[in-house]
Amino acid sequence: MISKNLTAASTKPIILGILKQGNSYGYLIIKKIKEISGGQMKYSDGMLYPVLHRLEKEGLIQSKWTMENETRPRKYYEITKLGKEALVSEQKQWSQVNAVLNEIWNAKPTVK
Amino acid sequence: MFNLEDSIDQWLRNFYGHRAFDHGSIREMELHLRDHIEDLMAEGHDEKEAFQLAVADFGEIPKMAKEEFWNQRRKTTIKTLIYTAMIKNFYFTTIRNLLKHKSYFLINILGLAVGMASFTFISLYIFNELSYDRFHANHENIYGVRTESVIRGQLRNGATVAAPMARSMMDNYPEVVRTTRVLRSGALLVDNGNEKINESQILFADSGFFSVFDFRLLKGNPRTALQHPKSIILTEDYVRKYFGDQDPMGQKIVIEDTVFYSVTGVLENVPPNSHIQFSMLGSLNTKPINNTNHWIGTDLYTYAVLKEKTKTDELEGKMKQIFYDHIAPEIEYYTGMTIDDWEKAGNSVGFNLMPIKDIHLYSIATGELEPTGNITYIHAYALIGVIILFIAIFNFINLATAHSATRAKEVGIRKVVGSTKRNLIFQFILESVVLSLMACALAFVITIASMPSFIGLIGNDLAFDITSNYIAWLAMAGLAIVVGILAGSYPSFVLSRFQPVEVLKGNFSSPGRSGWLRNLLVTLQFSASIVIIAGTIVVYSQIDYMLVKNLGFDKEQILVIERPDWLNNNLEVFKNELLKNPNISSVANSETIPGKIYGTRSYRKNNNNEVYLFKNNQVSYEHKELLGFEISAGRFFSKEFASDSNAVVLNESAAKSLGIDEPLGAHLITPWKKGQLLTIIGIVKDYNIESLHNSVAPVLLELAPNNNGGYVSVKMQNSKNIRETVTFVENAWLRHSNDKPFDYFFFDEDYQNLYKSESTTGQMFVLFATLSIFIACLGLIGLVTYTASIRRKEIGIRKILGAGTSTLVRLLSTQIARLIIFATIVSWPLVYFVTDYWLRNFADRTTVGLWVYLSSTLAIVAIVGVAVSFQTIKTTMSNPMESLRQD
C-alpha cells in the first residue's frame, strides 16, 4: 500500500501522464489509476476533482463538456502544451528521485 | 425501500452548502457517482450496495470542499482584491441605510449637489474667461498694439493706435511678421432689399485679417475675401438673417443707402470667448482711413504677429521712435512747446504690446472692442467656488460623522463577525462615493436645467458646454469620486475605530475626538459664510455708489435716440414736436453722453502756452436740465445770450486743473476753433463720463444746438406710460426722418454696461452667497439634529425635573453661539483684506462701515437661530417619556 503523502505527491504526474495518452473524464481517470496501480494507490475518488480543477486553473489541462454517442454528458479533460512541458519536468524529477534511491539502496556498505 | 435517485439527490445536497462548488462541478460529481454505481451493479452488486460502495470510495466531502476552496482562494486573491459577495452586502447596506434615513440622505445629497453645481458653474465661467482668444493657433505670438500715455499726471491706456502704425511697424522692425487692423464704426444702416436695419455688429478689417486670426471661413477665400473695397463677410447667423437659405456669395448688401457691398465670405459664428466680436466684417480699404498718413485722430485696433521669442519690452522701447517721428511734431504744433519741454513737464506717450490672450482679463484700456473681464474677479470667483465646494464637503463630513452614531451597532456586529478595519473603511468610503455620485448626477441635472439662467446672469455665452464636452463629464465624475473619498474618509476612520464590545453593550457615546473636528469645520463654514455675505454687501454698495450716488447726473427715464443725422434739417422741429407730449419733460441733443466715447481736445489759456487736454462734448441748451447737472458757479448756456456760441462750461476737475483763482470769465483758445477766444461762463459739479475705475475726467462743454451728430436724449416725466411715450417718439421720428429705422436705448441701461463686470460680479456674489448659506444651513440642521439626538435622554430628564423650553434652547445653542463668535473673530480680518483688495480697483470707492461686518455676522446669527430653534424646539417639545423609554 502506497502512503498517503506519496500518493498525493504523485497525483499530478499521474494525471498528466494519463491525459497525455488521450483525453478522458474524471471517472475513467480514476478507474485507470486504480487498474494500473493494482489497487496499491488508494484514493478517495472525490479528491481527484480538486486536483483536476487546480491543474485546469494552472493551465496545464483544459476541459470541455461533450455529448458523444453516449447518454450522459461528459466533462473531458485534455492536456495542454504547458501541461506536456510540466509532465516532462515531473518525469525528470521522479527519475532523479528514483536514481538517487537506487544509488543509495544498491550501494554496498563501506567500512573504513 | 431504497430509492437510488432520492439517495443520489440526498448525497448531492452535501455539496450545495459549500461555496467552492459551482453547478458544473456538482454535475461532474453526480456523473462520476452514476458511472461508478453502474459499473458496480454490472459487477453484481444491487442498487443499495453499489450506491454505498460508490459513496464510500468517493470519500469525505468537507475535505474535498476545503481543497476546492483553496483553489478558489488562489484565484480571487490574485485576480480580484475584493469579494463580490461583500460588495453586494455593502451595496445593500448602503441602499437600506439611505432608505431608512431619508432626510439625512436628502440633506446630504442636496447639499453636495448644490455645492457641486455651483462649483461647476464657477469653473465653467472661469475656464471661459481664461480661454479668451486662445482659439487662435498662433495666440502666443499675436499682440495688440496699444498706447499708454501720461498727460498732466494722468495715466491713460488706449486700446487703439493711429492708422499708419501697422505699416510703420512692418517697415521698421524685423520682429514684426504680420499686422492687421480693425475699425469699429458706429451703427450702420444695412439694407437687404426688404428692410433696413441698424447694425452695430459691423467691423472693418485689413485683407490680412485671416492670416493673423483663426476665425473660420466656411465659404470664400481667406486670402482674398477682404482684398477688394466694398467686400463683406457675414457670419452664419447673419447669412440666415439676410439671405435665408440662399447662397449669399456674390450677393449685394446696401449699407448707408449708398454703398453696395458684395458678399465674399461666410464665417463660422465668432466664438463667445473672442475679444473681437462681429457679425459682419467689411474690407477696411473701403474706408478712407485705410490709407491715411495722419497720426492724430485715426484710431484703429492694431494687431501684430511677432517672431517667436521676441522681447516685447525691447520692441516697445524701439517703437518710442515712432512717437518722436510722427506724433511729437503734432504735439509741438498744438502745444507750442518743444517735445523735450513737453516731456520734462511729466508728459509721455508710449506704445505697448499686449499678448492677445491677456487683453480680455488684463486690459485697463479705455475703448476696448468688448467689455473686458478682470483678473481680480477671476481670483475672487475661484475662491468662492472652492469655498462653496468645501462648505459642501464639510457638511458631508459633519453629517456623516454625526450620523455615525446610528451606525455604531452595525459596525460592532460587522467587527464581531470578522470584518477587518480595512473592510469597514472601504465600506464607508464606498457608501460615501455612492452618495457623491448620486449628488453628482443631481448636480448635473441642476447644471443643465439652470444653464440658461446662468448665461442670462453673466450676459455672455459660454464657450464651453458641459453637455457636449466629454472632458467636462469626466471631470465631473472624477470630482464626484474625489469628493466622495475626501468626504467619506474621515467618518470611515471614526466608524472603524469603534470598539465592538463597548458598542454592543450599549455604552457607546459619541467619539469624543471627532468633536473638535466637527467644531472646526462648522467654524470654517460660518467664517466662509460671513466673508461671502460681507463681500456681497460691499460689492453691492460699491455698485450702488457708482451707479447712483456719485454720478453727478441723473440717468433715469432717459430715452436716447441714435443717428439724429437722419433727421437732416428737421432736428429742431422734431424736438419741438416731442415736447408737445405731456410725458416728455425735456429733449436735448449732444455729440455724446456719459458712458459713450468723448473726444479729447487741447486748450490753452489766453497768453499762456501751457496746454490742457479736456474731454469735449457739443451740447444743446437743454443738456444741463436733461442730465440734472448742478451748477457750482456761473451759469449754463442760454438762448438769451447770443455770445454763448463762443462760451464754454467746464466741470470742476477741468476748472481746477487750470489753476486760476477765478475761472469764470477767463478765456481759452483751441486750434479746433481757430484761435477764437472762448469765455468760461459756468462750472458744473463733477460728473463721471467714464467708469469709476478711472478718476473723474476734466470735461469741457461747447454749445452746438444744431449739431445733428451724436444723440437725441428724451427725458420722460415718470416711469408711467413709457410704452406709449416711446411709440409717440417713434411716430414722430418716422415722420421727420423719412422712415429711417428708429433705434434707441435707455440711458441707465446703457450706462450700466460700463459696470458690466461689476454688476455681473455683484449678481454672482448674491447667487453664490445665497447658495453657500443654504448649504451651510443644511449642515447646521444636521449638526443640531445630531446634538439633540445624543442628548435626548438628558433633555428628557431635565424636562421631567422641570426645565422649560427656553432653558433647553439655551442649553443646546450655547455651543453653536460659541462657534459663531469664533467664526466672527476669524472672518472679520479676512473681510477687511478681501474687500480692501477689491476696492483698490476703483478710483472712487464707497466706505466699508462697521455695519457691514455686524450685519454679516447678524445674518448668520439669524439664519442659524431659525435653524437651531426649529430643531431644538422640536426635540424639547417631544414627550420625555419617548426618549427615556428607549433601550
Interface residues (C-beta under 8 A of the other chain):
Chain A: Y25 G26 Y27 I30 K31 Y43 S44 D45 G46 M47 Y49 P50 V51 H53 R54 K57 R72 P73 R74 K75
Chain B: G24 S25 R27 E28 M29 L31 H32 R34 D35 H36 D39 A54 D57 F58 G59 E60 I61 K63 M64 E67 E68 W70 N71 R74 K75
